[in-house]
Amino acid sequence: MRKWFFAGLMLCSFTHAKAQSFNLSDKGCATVTTSQEMQDLAAYIANPHVKAKTTAGVDSIPLSIHIVSKTDGSGRYRLDHLLTVLCQLNTRYKPVGFYFYVKWPVHFIKNTSYYVHDHWSGSQMMSQNNVPNTTNVYFVNDPAGACGYYTYGEDAVAISNNCSAPNSTTLTHEIGHYFGLPHTFSGWENGQTPANPEKVTRGPGANCSTAGDMFCDTEADYLGARWNCPYSGTKVDQNGQKYHPDSSLYMAYSDDACMTRFSNQQIGRMQNRLATGRTYLLNANSPTGSATIDTNINILYPKGTVYSNLRSVWWNKVSGAQAYYVKVGLSLGTMILQDTITADTSITLNISMVNNGLYSVTVVPLSDVNVCMDAQKRVVFSYTDATTSVTNVAGATNALTLYPNPANQTVTLKLDAAAGNYTLQVSNISGQNVMEQMITHQGGSSSVAFPVSQLPNGLYLVKLSGSREVWTEKLVVQH
């Protein structure tokens, strides 16, 4: 059992602010394709068959996700948007033969100077937090005044939260830069005019393999600012031919809704970049999760009411899941009051709730290769100031017994339940796991002992969870 996964994946509660409107003309991409990258591209264009793709199937690429908030923890990127955007990323890169999987855990950084940063502080953020042998992506509020950028020096991508709603193409675009693609309007960035503009002409007289983005299957493009499709301009190239930039390409600056594809030459270049410059991604540990996740997710508590002394949510483990996305909000509306990604099967509700108020909770199982939220369970519950004596969430009050209690050396756990595999977790009053182990139960009544001699004096919570049951008991350690 990998304890670092459980500890690293938990995050604090968060109240989301209302999403801001975004004008496409306000921001763009701050990526600057270096001369070295353009030289590498030119070498590839001269001989595109050299190390184009090393595998006939799909290449799995590890993603390290960094969610940056203000120092006080506020303002971070919505996790449900993250999961949707990652799912869409894989749909868009399917023709490339790339599949991006999450390298757990998701990393949470509380630092206002990174949340809104210039290139210098962004470089510092990346150098201090990049995970080796993975593709590092940072979601921040303002990445150097742009929608996003890829930086060659620190070899990572930064994305603006406001440019990362579902159906946005910003991440797709910046990952394209990461794998060696320039803009389709290369040379026209920031209001510049290139010394050798790409001609509209294809065939005899064309310069498409030496100018612009160097791809001859992408149209000549001069539009270095965001634009809505279809193109209606009248600008002409040096030969007097009217430009007709292709709005469907992810590496252009057209409206998100217009973008649908990479060109064949762009795909070949990204495959080449992986095979020649990023083989460490292919040599990284393979994904360990399953694309198939059991859809039989069940919320065990609440069953209609959350009591003041049991402000928690509990659910069953499902096969194929490595983590769970949990979202708590009002019963009506879309406002999120608390959300988290956790490898546990319960969370503590740390939001303010009013007596008799109606709320909802949604639990979604995830794996490193499946974050598309295909399976989920949502229940509506009310909150009451009243208390409950229930400690067994599954309802079988005598299934779990601990003795002696208080204890100082060894505790015996007696279980009377169905056969199966169970997870035993012991946590302190701060909610930190101090012990965890798997128990295989043959059915009926049986006992297992576990040591507590190394635990400090205090109150602990012992939780035993199976595929459909969760029991908790309080344990006092007193030496």
N, C-alpha and C positions, 0 to 999 in steps of 0.2 A: 504494500500500500504506500503510495507516494504522498507523504504528509505535506511536502512543500506545495503540492498542487492545491490541497484544501486551504492551506493558510494563505497562499498567494492570490487565490481567485476571489476571495471574499472582498466585498467593498461596502462602504458606508451607504446609508440611505441618501436620497437626493430628491430635491423638488425642482422640476424642470420649469424654466421660464418659457413664456410664450415665444414660439418661433418668430424670428424677424423676417420681413419680406426681403427679397433679394432682387436687385436689378442687374441683369446680365452685363450691362455696360459698365458697372461699377468696378468689377474685379476681373482678373484673368489669371494666367499662369505665370509664376515668377521664375520658372526654370530657365536657366541659361545653359544651352548646349555648348560645351567647351570645344576648343579647337582640337583637342586630343580625341574627343568623341567623334567629331566630324571626320578626322583622319581615319579613325577605325572604321567608320561607316563607308568612307570612300574605298578603303581596302576591301571591304565586304562587297561593295557594288561591283568592283573590278573582278571579283571571283566569288560569286554568291554560293557556289556549291561546296566551298570549304567548310566543313563542320557545320552544316546547316541545322541538322537535328540528329541527336544520337539515339533516340528511341522511336519505335514505330507507334507506341501508344501514347498515353497521357503522362506528362511530367508533373509530379507533385511538388509544389513549392511551398515552403513554410513561411507563414506570415506572423510576425510579432506585432501585436496591436498595443499601442500606447494611448491611453485616454488622459488628456491633460485638463485639469481644472484650475481655478484660482487656488491660492494658498489655503483659503478657508474651505475648500472642497466644493464650492458652488460653480455652476455654469458649465458643467462637463457635457460631453456629447451624449445623446440619447442612445441607450444600448439597443433598443428595438430597431432604431435606424441603422446602427452598426451591423446587426445581423442581416437585415434586408439588403444593405449595400454590399456586403460580402457575398451573399447569395447571388446578387445580380452581377457582381464582378466575375464569378465563375461562369455564368451564362455567356457573358461577353467574350471571355477568353477561351471558350470551348473550341472555336475554330482554330485557335493558335495551338491547341494541344497542351495548354497549361491548366492545372487545377490547384488553387490556393487553399491551403488548410491552415487552421489556427494553431499556432504553437502556444499551448497553454503555459502559464496563465496569461490572461489579459492584464496588462500593467497599468496602474493608476498613479499619475504623477500630480501632486498638488504644488503648483508653483506659478504664481501670477506672471513672473517674468518670462516664462515659457508659454503661458496661455495666450498672451499677446506679445509677439516677439519680432525682432528684426533678424537679419541673417546671422549676425554674430551670436546672439543669444540662442537662436535656433540651432546653430552649429554646436554650441555648448550643450544644449539639451540632448542632441543626438549622440555626441561623443560620450556623454555620461550614462546614457540609457540604452544605446543600441544593443541588441542581443546578437551575438556572432552567428554567422552561417544561416541567417534568416533575412527575409525582406522586412525591414522595419518601417512601420507606418504610424505617424503621430496625428491624432485628431486634436486640434487646438481651436481657439476662437479666432485668432488673426495671425496667419503665417506670413509675416513680412508684407502685410497689406494686400495679399493676393488670395485667390481661391485655393491655391495650393502650389507646391513646388517640389521638384526632385533636386537634391544637391549632390553633385559628383564627389565633392570633398568628403562629406560625412556619409555618403552612400545611403541615404534614407529619404523618405517622403513625408511631407507635412501637408495636412488637409484642413481647410476651414470647416468648422461645424456647420456654418450657414450654406456651404456648398456641398454638403454631404447628406442631404435628405434622400429618401428613396427616389430612384430614377435619375439622380444626378450622375453625370459621367466624369466628375472630377477625379475620383480615385482611378478609374479606368485610364484616363488621360495621363496621370502622373506615373502610374505603373508602366505605361508605354514608354515614357522618358527613361524610367529605371532600366528598361530592357533595350535601350539604345535608339529610340525613335526621336527625331527632331519634330518640331511643328511642321505642318504642311506648308505654312507660310514662313519657313525658316529664312532669316535675313531681314524680315520686315518687322520684327519685334520692336516694341517701344518707339514706334513712329519712324524707324530707320528705313532707308532704302538701300538694298544691297547693291554692290558694285556690279554684280553680274546677275541681274534678275532672271528667274526662270521664265522661259518663253511658253506661250500657250501651245505652240507647235509640237506635235509628236511625229516621229518618223524622221525623214531627212530634214536637216536643219535644226533639230531639237537639241536642247542643252539640259534636258531633264535629269541626266545621270551625273551632271557636274554642278548643277545649281539648285537652289531651293532645298527641298528635303532629300534630293538625289534619287527619288523613286519615280520612275516613268509611268507607273500605274496609278499615280495620284495626280490630279489636275494641278496646274499652276495656280498658286494661291498667294494673294498679297494682303489678305485681311487679317491684320495683326491686332484687331480689337473684336470683342464679342459682336456677333451679328445674327439676325434672325433669318431663317431660310423661308422661301428660296431666295437666292441672290438676285438682286434687281439693279445692281450698279452698272455703270457704263465705262469703267476704267479699262484701258487697253494696255497691252505689253509693248515692248520696244519695236515690234513689227506691226503695231496697229491692230492686233487681234484682241478681241474682247475677252476678258477673263471670265471663266465660268467655274469658280471654286466648288469643290465637292463638299456639300454640307453633311454627308453621311459618315464622314471619317472622324473617328474619335480624336485624332491628333489635330483637327481643325479647331476653329474658335466659334463654330456655329452654335445655335441653341441646343441645349441638351436633348430636346425632343427630336431633333433632326439626326442625331448621331446613332449609327447602328452597326458600324463595322470597322475593321482594319483591312487594308488592301493586301493582296497576296505578297507583294514585296515587303510590306511592313511586317507581315507575319513571319516571313523568312528571316528578316533581320532580328526579330525578337528571339526566334529559335536559335539563330547563330550566336546572339549575345549570351544566351544561357549556356550554350555548349562551349563557348570559347572564353568567357569572362566570368561566369557565375556557376561554375561546376560545383562549388561548395554547397549550393542550394540542393543539387541533386545528391550530394554525398551526405546531407544532413539526415538525422534520424527520420525514418519513414513515419507517416501518420499511424497512430495506434488505434483509432476509433473506427466505428462502423458507419457506413452510409445509411444503413437500415436501423432505424430507432423504433422501438416498440411504441405504438400509439396509445397503449392502454395506461396513460398517465392518470392518476387519481389523487385528488386533494383529500387528505384524511382529516385535516382540521384547518379551518373551521368548517363545520357542517351547517352553517346558517348563522352562528353567533360566535363572536370573539369576546371572551371575558377579560376583565381588567387585569386579572392575575395570570392570564395565559395569552399574552399578546404575541402570538406566533402563528406561523403557517407551516404545516407538515404535509408531505406528500410521499408517495411510494417510489422506490427505485424502479427504473424500467431498463430493460436490456438494451444495450447499444448506447446508452447515455453516459457521457463523461462529465457533463455539467448541466446546469439548469438555469434558464433565464426566468426570473420571477419579477412580476410587475404588479404593483398595488396602486389603485386609484379610486376615484369616486365611482359609484355604481352606474352613473350616467355621465357621459362626456368622455373626453380623451386625456384629461390632465393626469399625469403620472405623479404620484406622491412619493413613491419609493420604488426603486428597482435595483436589481443586483444580478450578477452571474456568480453562481456558487457550485461547488462540487458536493455540497452537503444535501440533505433532504429536508431541511427546515431553515427558516429564517426567523429572526425576532422583528416584530413590527415596532419601529422606533419613530413613528409619525404621530402627530396629534390627531386624535379621533374624538368625536362628540358622541355623547350618549344617544343611542337609538339612531345614529347616523348609518347610512347605507354605503358600503364600499365593495370593491371587487378585487379579486386576486387572480392572476393568470400565471400558470407554470408551464414552461416550454423545455422539453429535454433537448440537449445538444450533444454533438460530438465534434472532434476536430475537423472532420470532413463533411459535416452536415450541420449547418447553422441556419437552415432555411425555414425553421419554425413550422415544419410540416405537422407535427403533433403538438397539441397544447390542450390545457384544461383551464376553464374559467368558471369561478363561482362568485356569487354575490353573498355578502354577509352583513350583518348588523353588528354594531359595537355596543356593549353594555358595561356600565360601571359596576355591575354585580360581579361576584367571584364564583369560581367553580372548584370543586374538590377533585375533579378528574385529573389524573396524571398519566393515564394510559390513553393516548389519542385514538387507538384502534377500538377501544371499548371493552377489551377483555381485562377486567380489573385485576385478576389474580395471576396473569400470565408471567409476570416478572417479579421476583423477590430478591432482595439483597440482604445478606447477613454476614458477619455482625454489622450493625449500623447504629452508632459510630464504629469505625474501624481504624486500626493503626498499622496492620501488617498486610493482611490478605483479605479480600472480599470474595465471597462465593455468590455467584449469580445463578439463581434457579429459574429455569424457563419451562413453561408448560404451554407448548404451541405446536403448530404444524411443522413438519420437516421442511428444511430449507437452509439457505445460507443467510446469515444475519451479520450486520455490522454493529460492533460495540464501540461506542464513543463516550469518553469521559471528558467533560469540559468544566472549567472553573467559572466563577461567577462573572468573569469578564467575557465569557463566551469563547475563550480560547481552548482548542482541543489539547489535552495533555496526555491522552492515551487513545489508541485506536487499534482494533484488531478484528479479524474475521472469525466468525463462529459457524461451524457446520453442525446443524441440529438434526438429529435423526427422527425427531417427532416424539410426542409424549412429553414426559418430564425428565429433564436432565440438568446437570449443574456444571459450571465452569468457574474456575478461580482466577483472579487476577490481582497483582500486587499493587499496594498503595503506599508502601513504606517510604518511597522517595517523594511522595507528594507532601507539600506543606499543609499544615492544619488549615481547615476551612470547609466551606460548603461546595459540593460538586453536583453536577447533573450527569446522571448515567442514562444514555440513550441507546436503545437496541432497536434497529430497524431492519425489516425484512422486505420482501417484494410488495406486500400490501399492508404491513402492520408497522406501527411505531409505538414503542413504550418508553416512558421516562420515569425515573425514580431519583429522589434526592439522596445524596450520600454525604455523610459527615466524616471527615478524616480528623482524628484527634490522637496525637502521639503522647 
